[in-house]
Amino acid sequence: MSKQKPSISKAEGSAQEGDNYAIGDSIPGADERTKVSGDPIYADDFDKENMLHGKVVRSTEPSARIVDVDTSAAKEQEGVVSVLTAEDVPNNESVTNIVGQPADVGLLQANHVVLADDVVRYFGEPIALIAAESRQIAKEAADLVDVTYEQVDGVYDPEEAMTEDAPEVHGENNVIARWKLREGDIDEGFEKADVIVENEYETPFQEHAHLEPESGVGWLDDDDVLNLRVATQVIEQYREIAEMLDMPESKVRIRGTIMGGGFGGKEDLNVEPFIALLVSDTERPVKLTYDRDEMFFGRHKRSPFTLKFKHGATEDGKLTAMEAEVISDSGAYVYLSPWILLYACYHSTGPYKIPNVSVDAYSALTNNTPGSAYRSFGSMEVTVGVEQQMDALARELDMDPLEFRGKNYFSQGDETATGRELESVVPLEETQEKAMDALGQQAEGDDDTLVGRGLASSWQSYGRMCYLHDMSSAWVSLEKDGSAVIRSGIPDLGGGQRESLRQITAEELGIPVEDIHVNNSDTQSTPLGGTVTATRGLYMSGNAAKKAAGQVREDVLDRAAKMLAVDVDRLTIRDQSVMTGDGEASIELPEVVQECHSEGNPLQGFHTFRAPTADAVTDEILDGKIFPDFTFSSQAAEVEVDVNTGKVTVTKLACAHDVGTAINPARVEGQIEGGAVQGLGYALLEDYQLDEGVPLTRNLADYPLPCSDDMPDLSSIVVESGTGIGPYGAKGIGEPAITATPGAISNAITDAIGSRITDLPADPETVYKAMNRSDD
């Protein structure tokens, strides 16, 4: 696997004069060695004395009324301590409000229930809970719960769900979100076009397939505080737990753990409410861990999309118009579907200047497995269609697809379809060039193998929507010996969220990273840092930690200036010493710290970073500044296609991403590589199948994931524009890493076989059939 790290520029605004002290170094994380050796303590590794084991009883029907739930046999099972149903939940029905959604669009409030009461809306919906002395007893008792159903007509296709006579999943309207883009005159735009390309694309469900299942342990402490130690991306959900149990929020504490993957799968509540209910009922510690089958049919997936695109362009390669209809399958509950759809609608233009745009986007309820958060939700799906459209237009014009893109890329200062100006650098042409160069010389095919290349460019927002008024807090203290402690509620999803805070604080305070400890992800001992979602962790918590550490730094320099009798602006901090730039005067950092402490200054900095804000979205037509900033990338793929079987092998994959500033290049490259391989699996292998709402894919044996044999020669190309709004000009990389991959691979397949794959995954059967047809 080859790696490259060209650099455009270094970020400006570093706290230290001259070269950076810690920023930009590939410093190993404190957790890396333990993960390789298998030593980390994950959620399922926690045990408590006198602990019970939980199990969820789930629906075996996708759409039905519950006539009766007979728990008598389960309660009589030896070793069973608790059996709970909907009537045992203090507040079983919660309401999810989609903040800022216009009042005349769809179903704004959909009832989310903890345990199904009168109806079930998808296969695997929770109905009852068991707590028993062992995991095996809990499983056996769950099998003894007898649920009697009355069949109800369901709906399993989102377009069918949008019709007037479709079965109603929740209320009168299955359309739970609708967003639009409008710019220019769409009819005039197509009149000016010399070529028009119109296609429909389908993207599938995707299972998160993180190695660590959802898991947690709960208990009551001596102060009757409900403690939950869980693998979660959102510790702030302690509030929802408190509401469900009708208890004060101050009496619920969530502590995160090291996570073995999440990708959005641990963003929504999963085991937390069930553990909380069983602990509250039994007053004993309870552990609940999903098994792999349960992960497949009992929790949300990436939503599938239908994408209908129509693009027009002039003979010299300028885009004139884009019309699109975007439809997502929300599944049986709302979850994050309105936001997923908003991302899809907003990013549906791709990173291109299009003077005339008309996009209608819908999300519909069905009786399928719910859809919700998954890495680059909404953005990746529309990119699959947009980037294939760019290649198709270039083919119609007999133009190089790279040249065609170059004629239409966004530039700094351009406006998006919502009228928002792009403020940061937009290095799309550079990422395209670097990605293609990294592929090197193209391989040659033979009688049994076709070779093709493809490219996809993308844009991706980072940070949550501006109208959410996002914030993140951090607290930094400098100890008497010159070491430091950071407190931040941000969970670590495995992408180095904690490690980034260490390097940022090391940069500000001039102390070694190994002398800094991070206490994170605890609702009662760390200031809340917000969610590890939306590529916001570094941007939000990183800025908060930088500001907090900067406050401490100013105090240290002020005191050192007096001790050394020099002007404060001459001083800097390096390697536990405060010194002048010319080295003529210096003093050890611990000496300054102790002096500050003796004068009553504990050298503690606290800062709440608040993201840029904008007015709430009050109309279904998206307008203005929806997102704080964007990052841009291009990925290029080379594939080999076996003409006898249709099997596609990605031989080379080059990913060029503008990350603003790489706080830790090794972790940036790790995110790029992980996202690209995950995108490869989505493009070629992963296919979560349902039959009338009943999942056919139940385990990893039926759901192929990329393995070492599928790994291409992968080049990670880190571009540093230094113009991000994160600390030191950084941008996010967690989600953008996957956004362009499926599109690049799809275009490479088309280049190889001469026929376009419009339905993913491009498995051997699909590709083989496509090889034997000719596209008009």
C-alpha positions in Angstrom: 0.0 0.0 0.0 1.6 3.2 -1.1 1.2 6.5 0.7 1.9 10.1 -0.3 1.7 13.3 1.6 2.2 16.4 -0.6 1.5 19.7 1.2 0.0 22.9 -0.3 0.7 25.1 2.6 1.0 25.2 6.4 -1.9 26.5 8.4 -1.6 30.0 9.8 -2.4 31.2 13.3 -0.3 28.7 15.2 0.0 29.5 18.9 3.8 29.2 18.7 6.2 31.3 16.6 8.1 29.5 13.9 7.6 25.8 13.3 4.8 24.0 15.0 5.7 22.1 18.1 3.2 19.2 18.0 0.8 19.9 15.2 1.6 18.0 12.0 3.5 15.2 13.7 2.4 11.6 13.4 2.6 11.0 17.1 1.4 7.5 18.2 -1.8 7.5 20.2 -1.9 6.2 23.8 -4.4 3.6 22.7 -2.7 2.2 19.6 -0.5 -0.4 21.3 -3.3 -1.7 23.5 -5.6 -2.1 20.5 -3.0 -4.0 18.6 -2.3 -6.3 21.6 -6.0 -6.7 22.3 -5.8 -5.1 25.7 -8.4 -2.3 25.6 -11.4 -2.5 27.9 -14.5 -2.3 25.7 -18.1 -2.0 27.0 -18.7 -5.8 27.1 -15.5 -6.2 29.2 -17.0 -4.4 32.1 -18.5 -6.5 34.9 -20.2 -5.7 38.2 -20.7 -7.8 41.2 -24.2 -9.4 41.4 -24.7 -8.5 37.7 -27.7 -9.7 35.6 -27.8 -10.1 31.9 -30.3 -8.6 29.6 -32.1 -9.7 26.4 -34.5 -8.0 24.1 -37.6 -9.8 22.7 -38.1 -8.6 19.2 -40.9 -8.7 16.6 -41.1 -11.6 14.1 -43.5 -9.6 11.9 -42.8 -6.4 9.9 -46.3 -5.0 10.1 -48.9 -6.3 12.6 -51.1 -5.4 15.6 -50.1 -6.9 18.9 -53.0 -8.9 20.2 -51.3 -10.3 23.3 -47.9 -10.6 24.9 -47.8 -13.7 27.2 -44.8 -13.5 29.5 -45.9 -16.0 32.1 -43.6 -18.8 30.9 -40.6 -16.5 30.8 -41.3 -15.3 34.3 -41.5 -18.8 35.7 -38.1 -19.7 34.2 -35.5 -20.3 36.9 -33.0 -17.5 37.1 -35.2 -14.9 35.5 -35.4 -11.8 37.6 -37.4 -9.3 35.5 -39.6 -9.4 32.4 -40.8 -6.0 31.2 -43.2 -4.9 28.5 -44.5 -1.5 27.2 -46.8 -1.0 30.2 -43.8 -1.1 32.5 -42.1 1.9 30.9 -42.8 5.1 32.7 -42.7 7.2 29.5 -42.8 4.7 26.7 -43.6 7.1 23.9 -41.2 9.8 23.0 -41.5 12.4 20.3 -38.7 13.2 18.0 -38.8 16.9 16.9 -36.9 17.7 13.8 -35.5 21.1 14.8 -36.1 23.7 12.2 -38.2 21.6 9.8 -40.9 23.7 8.1 -44.3 23.3 9.6 -46.0 22.4 6.3 -43.7 19.6 5.3 -44.7 16.0 6.0 -45.0 14.4 9.4 -43.0 16.5 11.8 -43.6 14.4 14.8 -43.5 10.6 14.7 -44.0 8.6 17.8 -40.9 6.6 18.8 -41.7 3.9 21.4 -39.2 2.2 23.7 -41.1 -1.1 23.6 -43.9 -1.8 21.0 -47.3 -1.6 22.5 -50.3 -2.0 20.2 -48.5 -2.4 16.8 -45.1 -3.4 15.4 -43.8 -1.5 12.4 -40.7 -3.5 11.4 -39.2 -6.9 11.8 -37.0 -6.9 14.9 -38.8 -4.1 16.8 -38.4 -4.4 20.6 -41.4 -5.8 22.4 -40.2 -7.0 25.8 -37.1 -7.2 28.0 -35.6 -10.0 30.1 -33.1 -9.8 32.9 -31.6 -13.1 34.2 -28.8 -14.5 36.1 -26.9 -15.5 33.0 -26.9 -14.6 29.3 -28.0 -18.1 28.4 -31.0 -18.1 30.8 -32.0 -14.7 29.4 -31.9 -16.0 25.9 -34.0 -19.1 26.8 -36.5 -16.9 28.6 -36.8 -14.6 25.6 -37.8 -17.6 23.5 -40.6 -18.3 25.9 -42.3 -15.0 25.4 -45.4 -15.7 23.3 -46.5 -12.8 21.1 -49.8 -13.1 19.2 -50.1 -10.9 16.1 -52.8 -9.8 13.8 -51.5 -9.1 10.3 -51.7 -5.6 9.0 -50.9 -4.5 5.4 -47.4 -3.0 5.2 -45.6 -0.9 2.6 -42.1 -1.8 1.6 -41.3 0.6 -1.3 -40.8 4.3 -0.6 -42.3 5.4 -3.9 -45.3 3.3 -3.2 -45.5 4.7 0.3 -45.8 8.2 -1.1 -49.1 7.3 -3.0 -52.5 8.3 -1.6 -53.7 4.7 -1.1 -50.6 3.4 0.6 -50.8 1.7 4.0 -50.1 4.3 6.7 -47.1 3.5 8.8 -47.7 6.1 11.5 -50.2 8.8 10.5 -51.9 10.2 7.4 -48.7 11.0 5.6 -45.9 8.6 5.0 -43.7 11.4 3.6 -41.9 12.6 6.6 -39.5 15.1 5.0 -39.4 17.1 1.8 -36.6 19.5 0.8 -36.0 21.4 -2.4 -33.2 23.3 -4.3 -34.2 26.1 -6.7 -31.8 28.3 -8.7 -32.3 30.0 -12.0 -34.7 28.9 -14.7 -34.6 25.2 -15.2 -36.5 25.2 -18.5 -34.2 27.9 -19.9 -31.2 25.9 -18.7 -32.2 22.8 -20.6 -33.0 24.9 -23.7 -29.4 26.1 -23.8 -28.0 22.5 -23.5 -26.5 20.8 -26.5 -26.6 17.4 -24.7 -28.9 16.1 -22.0 -28.2 13.0 -20.0 -30.9 11.4 -17.8 -30.4 8.4 -15.6 -31.9 6.7 -12.5 -29.6 5.2 -9.8 -30.3 3.0 -6.9 -28.2 2.8 -3.7 -28.7 0.0 -1.1 -29.1 -0.4 2.6 -25.7 -0.8 4.3 -25.0 -2.5 7.6 -22.5 -0.8 9.9 -20.8 -4.1 10.6 -18.6 -2.6 13.3 -16.5 -5.3 15.0 -17.8 -4.4 18.5 -21.5 -4.9 18.9 -23.7 -2.5 20.8 -23.0 -3.1 24.5 -23.2 -1.6 27.9 -23.5 -2.1 31.7 -25.7 -0.2 34.1 -26.0 0.1 37.8 -27.2 2.3 40.7 -24.6 3.9 42.9 -25.0 4.8 46.6 -26.5 8.1 45.7 -29.2 6.4 43.5 -27.6 7.8 40.4 -28.2 5.5 37.4 -24.8 4.8 35.8 -24.5 3.6 32.2 -21.2 2.5 30.9 -21.8 2.1 27.2 -20.3 2.3 23.7 -21.9 5.4 22.4 -21.2 8.3 20.1 -23.6 10.6 22.0 -23.3 10.7 25.8 -25.8 13.6 25.9 -28.6 11.0 25.5 -28.7 10.7 29.3 -31.4 13.3 29.0 -33.6 11.0 27.0 -33.0 8.2 29.5 -34.1 10.5 32.3 -37.2 11.5 30.5 -38.1 7.8 29.8 -37.7 6.9 33.5 -39.4 10.1 34.7 -36.4 11.0 36.9 -34.1 14.1 37.2 -31.5 14.4 34.5 -29.0 14.9 37.3 -29.6 11.4 38.4 -28.5 9.8 35.1 -24.8 9.4 34.2 -23.4 8.1 31.0 -19.8 7.2 30.6 -18.4 6.3 27.2 -15.9 3.5 26.5 -13.3 2.8 23.9 -15.4 1.9 20.8 -14.7 -0.9 18.4 -16.2 1.0 15.5 -19.4 3.0 15.1 -19.8 4.7 11.8 -23.1 6.2 13.0 -24.4 2.9 14.3 -23.8 4.0 17.9 -25.3 7.5 17.4 -28.9 6.7 18.0 -30.0 5.1 21.4 -29.5 1.4 21.3 -28.9 -0.6 24.5 -29.1 2.4 26.8 -32.9 2.5 27.4 -33.2 -1.2 27.9 -30.3 -1.4 30.4 -31.8 1.6 32.2 -35.2 0.0 32.5 -33.9 -3.3 33.8 -31.6 -1.7 36.3 -34.4 0.5 37.6 -36.7 -2.5 38.0 -34.2 -4.9 39.6 -32.0 -2.4 41.4 -29.1 -4.7 40.3 -26.3 -4.2 37.7 -27.3 -5.3 34.2 -25.2 -6.0 31.1 -26.7 -6.1 27.7 -24.8 -6.9 24.5 -26.3 -7.5 21.1 -25.3 -10.6 19.2 -24.4 -10.4 15.5 -27.8 -11.6 14.3 -29.5 -9.0 16.4 -27.3 -6.3 15.0 -28.5 -7.2 11.5 -32.2 -7.2 12.1 -32.8 -5.2 15.2 -31.2 -1.8 14.5 -30.9 0.9 11.8 -28.9 0.8 8.6 -27.8 3.3 5.9 -31.0 4.4 4.1 -31.3 3.3 0.5 -31.9 6.0 -2.1 -33.5 6.3 -5.5 -31.8 9.0 -7.5 -33.3 10.4 -10.7 -30.9 12.9 -12.4 -31.1 15.0 -15.5 -28.2 17.1 -16.6 -27.6 19.4 -19.5 -24.4 20.8 -20.9 -23.2 22.9 -23.9 -21.0 21.5 -26.6 -17.9 23.2 -25.0 -18.5 21.4 -21.8 -20.3 23.8 -19.5 -23.2 22.6 -17.3 -26.4 24.5 -18.0 -29.0 22.8 -15.8 -29.6 20.0 -13.4 -33.0 18.5 -12.4 -33.3 15.8 -9.8 -35.7 13.7 -7.7 -34.1 12.2 -4.6 -36.1 9.6 -2.6 -34.9 7.9 0.6 -36.4 5.0 2.5 -36.7 6.1 6.1 -37.9 2.7 7.2 -40.4 2.3 10.0 -39.3 5.3 12.1 -38.1 8.8 11.5 -34.7 8.8 13.3 -32.4 11.1 11.4 -34.1 10.7 8.0 -35.1 14.4 7.6 -31.5 15.4 8.2 -30.1 12.7 5.9 -32.4 13.9 3.2 -31.3 17.5 3.8 -27.7 16.6 3.3 -28.6 14.6 0.2 -30.6 17.5 -1.3 -28.0 20.1 -0.5 -25.0 18.1 -1.9 -27.0 16.9 -4.9 -25.3 19.4 -7.2 -21.9 17.9 -6.5 -19.0 20.4 -6.3 -20.1 22.0 -9.6 -21.3 25.4 -10.8 -24.7 24.9 -12.3 -26.7 28.0 -13.1 -30.1 26.4 -13.2 -31.1 23.8 -10.6 -34.3 22.1 -9.5 -34.2 19.4 -6.9 -37.1 17.7 -5.1 -36.1 15.4 -2.3 -38.4 13.1 -0.3 -38.1 10.7 2.6 -40.9 8.2 3.1 -41.8 5.8 5.9 -42.0 2.1 5.1 -42.2 -1.1 7.1 -38.6 -1.8 6.4 -35.7 -1.8 8.8 -35.2 1.8 9.9 -32.6 4.0 8.2 -30.5 6.4 10.1 -27.0 7.7 10.6 -24.1 6.2 8.6 -20.8 7.8 7.6 -21.4 10.6 5.1 -25.1 10.0 5.1 -27.0 11.6 2.2 -23.8 13.1 0.7 -22.2 9.8 -0.4 -25.5 8.5 -1.9 -26.1 11.5 -4.2 -22.4 11.5 -5.2 -22.8 8.0 -6.7 -25.3 9.5 -9.1 -23.7 12.9 -9.7 -20.3 11.6 -10.6 -21.6 9.0 -13.0 -23.6 11.8 -14.6 -20.4 13.8 -15.1 -18.8 10.9 -16.9 -21.9 10.2 -19.0 -22.1 13.9 -20.1 -18.4 13.8 -21.0 -18.9 10.7 -23.1 -21.8 12.3 -24.9 -19.6 15.3 -25.7 -16.6 13.0 -26.6 -14.6 14.9 -24.0 -12.2 13.8 -21.3 -14.2 13.4 -18.1 -11.4 15.1 -16.2 -11.4 18.1 -18.5 -15.2 18.3 -18.3 -15.1 18.4 -14.5 -12.4 21.0 -14.6 -14.6 23.3 -16.6 -17.4 23.1 -14.0 -15.7 22.8 -10.6 -16.5 25.3 -7.8 -13.9 27.9 -7.0 -13.4 29.9 -3.9 -16.0 32.7 -3.8 -18.6 30.8 -5.9 -22.1 30.5 -4.6 -23.9 27.2 -3.9 -27.4 26.5 -5.1 -28.6 28.0 -1.8 -26.8 31.3 -2.4 -24.1 30.6 0.1 -20.6 31.8 -0.8 -17.7 29.3 -0.5 -15.3 31.0 1.7 -12.4 28.5 2.0 -10.0 27.4 -0.7 -11.5 24.9 -3.2 -8.6 22.8 -4.5 -10.6 20.4 -6.6 -8.3 20.6 -9.7 -5.3 19.8 -7.5 -7.0 16.9 -5.9 -8.0 15.5 -9.3 -4.5 15.9 -10.7 -2.8 14.3 -7.6 -5.3 11.4 -7.5 -4.8 10.6 -11.2 -1.0 10.9 -11.0 -0.9 8.5 -8.1 -2.5 5.8 -10.2 0.6 5.7 -12.3 0.7 3.8 -15.6 -2.5 1.9 -16.5 -2.4 -1.8 -16.6 -3.1 -3.7 -19.8 -6.0 -6.1 -20.1 -6.1 -9.4 -21.9 -8.6 -11.8 -23.3 -10.0 -12.6 -19.9 -9.6 -9.2 -18.2 -10.9 -5.7 -18.9 -9.2 -2.7 -17.3 -10.8 0.6 -16.6 -10.2 3.8 -14.7 -12.6 6.3 -13.2 -12.6 9.4 -11.0 -15.1 11.0 -8.7 -14.9 14.4 -7.0 -16.9 15.4 -4.0 -17.7 18.1 -1.5 -18.7 17.4 2.0 -19.8 19.6 4.8 -18.2 19.2 8.3 -19.9 20.3 11.5 -23.6 20.2 12.2 -26.1 22.5 10.5 -25.7 26.1 11.5 -29.3 26.5 12.8 -28.6 23.9 15.5 -26.4 26.5 17.4 -23.8 23.8 18.0 -21.4 24.1 20.9 -18.6 22.2 22.6 -16.8 22.8 25.9 -13.3 21.9 27.2 -11.4 22.4 30.4 -7.6 22.4 30.5 -5.5 22.5 33.7 -1.7 22.8 34.0 -0.4 20.9 37.0 2.5 21.9 39.3 5.0 19.6 37.6 4.2 20.9 34.1 1.9 18.1 33.0 -1.6 18.9 31.9 -5.2 17.4 32.1 -7.9 18.0 29.5 -11.5 17.4 30.3 -13.9 17.1 27.4 -17.1 15.2 27.0 -16.3 14.2 23.4 -16.4 10.4 22.9 -13.5 8.8 21.0 -14.9 6.8 18.1 -11.5 5.4 17.2 -10.6 8.3 14.9 -8.2 9.8 17.5 -10.6 12.4 18.9 -8.8 12.3 22.3 -5.3 12.2 20.7 -6.1 15.4 18.7 -6.9 17.2 21.9 -3.6 16.1 23.3 -1.6 17.4 20.4 -3.5 20.7 20.3 -2.8 21.2 24.0 0.8 20.2 23.6 1.1 22.8 20.8 -0.4 25.6 22.9 1.5 24.8 26.1 4.8 23.6 24.7 4.8 20.4 26.7 5.3 16.8 25.4 2.2 14.9 24.4 3.0 12.1 26.8 2.7 14.6 29.7 -1.0 15.3 28.8 -3.9 13.2 30.0 -7.4 13.4 28.5 -10.5 12.7 30.6 -13.4 12.4 28.2 -16.9 11.1 27.7 -18.5 11.4 31.1 -21.7 13.4 31.6 -20.9 14.1 35.2 -17.1 14.8 35.3 -16.4 16.4 31.9 -17.9 19.4 30.2 -20.2 18.3 27.4 -18.4 18.2 24.1 -21.4 17.2 21.9 -21.7 14.3 19.6 -19.1 12.4 17.6 -21.1 12.8 14.4 -21.2 15.0 11.3 -17.4 15.2 11.2 -17.6 17.7 14.0 -15.2 16.3 16.7 -11.9 18.0 15.8 -13.7 21.1 14.5 -15.8 21.7 17.7 -13.9 20.1 20.6 -10.5 20.9 19.0 -11.4 24.6 18.9 -12.7 24.5 22.5 -9.5 22.8 23.8 -7.3 25.2 21.8 -9.0 28.2 23.4 -9.0 26.7 26.9 -5.3 25.9 26.6 -4.6 29.3 25.2 -6.1 30.9 28.3 -3.7 28.9 30.4 -0.8 29.8 28.1 -1.4 33.5 28.4 -1.3 33.3 32.2 1.9 31.4 32.2 3.6 33.8 29.8 2.4 36.8 31.7 3.9 35.4 34.9 7.1 34.3 33.3 7.6 37.7 31.7 7.6 39.3 35.2 10.0 36.6 36.5 12.4 37.1 33.6 11.9 40.9 33.4 11.2 40.7 29.6 8.4 41.7 27.3 5.8 39.0 27.1 5.7 39.0 23.4 9.3 37.8 23.3 8.4 34.6 25.1 7.4 31.2 23.9 7.1 27.7 25.5 9.1 24.7 24.3 9.9 21.4 26.0 8.8 22.4 29.5 10.7 25.7 29.3 9.6 29.3 28.9 12.1 31.2 26.8 12.8 34.1 24.6 13.0 33.5 20.9 16.8 34.2 20.9 17.3 31.8 23.9 19.0 34.5 26.0 16.5 34.1 28.8 14.6 31.0 30.0 13.0 29.5 33.0 11.6 26.0 33.6 7.9 25.7 33.1 7.2 23.9 36.5 8.8 26.9 38.3 6.5 29.3 36.6 3.5 27.1 37.3 4.3 26.8 41.0 4.7 30.5 41.2 1.2 31.0 39.7 -0.3 28.5 42.1 1.3 30.2 45.1 -0.4 33.4 44.0 -3.8 31.8 43.8 -3.9 31.1 40.1 -4.5 27.3 39.5 -3.9 27.7 35.8 -7.2 26.3 34.7 -8.8 27.3 31.4 -12.4 26.7 30.4 -13.9 27.5 27.0 -17.2 26.9 25.2 -16.7 27.0 21.4 -19.8 28.1 19.5 -20.1 27.3 15.9 -21.3 29.8 13.3 -25.1 30.1 13.5 -27.9 30.9 11.0 -31.6 31.2 11.1 -33.7 28.0 11.3 -34.8 26.5 8.0 -38.4 27.7 7.8 -39.2 26.8 4.2 -38.9 23.5 2.3 -36.6 25.3 -0.3 -33.1 25.3 1.2 -31.5 28.7 1.3 -28.5 30.4 2.7 -25.8 29.1 5.1 -26.9 25.7 6.1 -23.5 24.3 7.0 -20.4 26.0 8.5 -17.8 24.9 5.9 -16.9 22.3 3.3 -14.0 20.0 2.4 -13.2 18.9 -1.2 -11.7 15.7 -2.6 -11.1 13.5 -5.6 -10.6 9.8 -5.7 -9.4 7.8 -8.7 -9.8 4.0 -9.2 -8.4 1.4 -11.5 -10.3 -1.9 -11.8 -9.9 -5.2 -13.5 -13.1 -7.0 -14.6 -13.1 -10.8 -15.2 -15.0 -11.2 -18.5 -16.0 -14.7 -17.6 -17.5 -14.0 -14.2 -18.1 -10.3 -14.0 -16.0 -10.1 -10.8 -14.5 -6.6 -10.3 -11.2 -6.2 -8.6 -10.1 -2.7 -7.6 -6.3 -2.8 -8.2 -5.5 0.8 -7.5 -7.3 3.5 -5.5 -5.9 7.0 -5.0 -7.6 9.4 -2.6 -6.7 13.1 -2.5 -8.3 15.1 0.3 -8.0 18.7 1.4 -7.9 18.4 5.2 -7.0 22.1 5.8 -4.2 21.1 8.2 -3.3 17.6 9.3 -3.1 17.7 13.0 -1.8 14.1 13.0 -1.0 12.9 9.4 -0.9 9.2 10.3 -4.4 9.4 11.7 -5.6 11.4 8.8 -4.2 8.8 6.4 -5.9 6.1 8.6 -9.2 7.8 8.2 -8.8 8.1 4.4 -7.8 4.5 4.0 -10.6 3.2 6.3 -13.3 5.3 4.6 -12.1 4.3 1.1 -12.2 0.6 1.9 -15.6 0.9 3.4 -16.7 2.7 0.3 -15.2 -0.2 -1.8 -17.4 -2.6 0.1 -20.5 -0.5 -0.5 -19.7 -0.3 -4.2 -19.0 -4.0 -4.9 -19.9 -6.3 -2.0 -22.4 -5.3 0.6 -26.0 -6.1 0.0 -28.5 -6.1 2.8 -31.6 -7.8 1.5 -35.2 -7.7 2.7 -38.3 -9.6 1.4 -41.5 -7.7 2.2 -39.8 -6.2 5.3 -38.2 -9.4 6.5 -34.4 -9.3 6.6 -32.8 -12.1 4.6 -29.3 -11.0 5.6 -28.8 -12.1 9.2 -25.0 -12.4 9.7 -21.6 -11.8 8.3 -21.7 -15.1 6.5 -24.4 -13.6 4.2 -22.9 -10.1 4.1 -19.5 -10.0 2.5 -17.2 -7.3 3.7 -13.8 -6.2 2.2 -11.0 -8.3 3.5 -7.2 -8.2 3.0 -7.6 -9.9 -0.4 -9.8 -7.0 -1.6 -7.3 -4.3 -0.6 -6.0 -2.3 -3.6 -2.8 -0.5 -3.9 -4.1 2.5 -1.9 -2.5 6.0 -2.0 -3.6 8.5 0.7 -2.8 12.0 -0.5 -3.1 14.7 2.2 -3.7 18.1 0.8 -3.3 21.0 3.2 -4.9 24.3 2.2 -4.8 25.6 5.7 -8.2 27.3 5.2 -10.5 25.3 7.4 -12.4 26.6 10.4 -11.1 24.0 12.7 -8.0 24.5 14.9 -5.0 25.7 13.0 -7.0 25.8 9.8 -8.0 22.1 10.0 -11.0 20.5 8.2 -12.7 17.2 9.0 -11.9 13.9 7.3 -14.0 11.2 9.0 -16.9 11.3 6.6 -15.3 12.8 3.5 -13.1 9.7 3.2 -15.9 7.6 1.9 -17.9 10.1 -0.1 -16.3 9.8 -3.5 -15.2 6.1 -3.4 -18.3 4.3 -4.8 -18.6 6.9 -7.6 -15.0 6.5 -8.7 -15.2 2.7 -8.7 -18.5 2.8 -10.7 -17.0 5.1 -13.3 -14.0 2.8 -13.6 -16.2 -0.2 -14.2 -18.1 1.7 -16.9 -14.7 2.6 -18.5 -13.8 -1.1 -18.5 -16.9 -2.7 -19.8 -18.5 0.2 -21.8 -21.8 -0.1 -19.9 -23.0 1.7 -16.8 -23.9 0.1 -13.5 -26.8 2.1 -12.1 -27.7 -0.2 -9.2 -25.2 -0.9 -6.4 -23.6 -3.1 -5.4 -21.8 -4.0 -8.6 -21.6 -7.6 -7.8 -20.4 -10.2 -10.4 -23.9 -11.1 -11.6 -24.8 -7.4 -12.1 -21.6 -6.6 -13.9 -21.7 -9.8 -16.1 -25.2 -8.8 -17.3 -24.1 -5.2 -17.9 -21.2 -6.5 -20.1 -23.7 -8.1 -22.4 -25.8 -5.0 -23.1 -24.9 -1.8 -24.8 -25.9 1.6 -23.3 -27.5 4.1 -25.7 
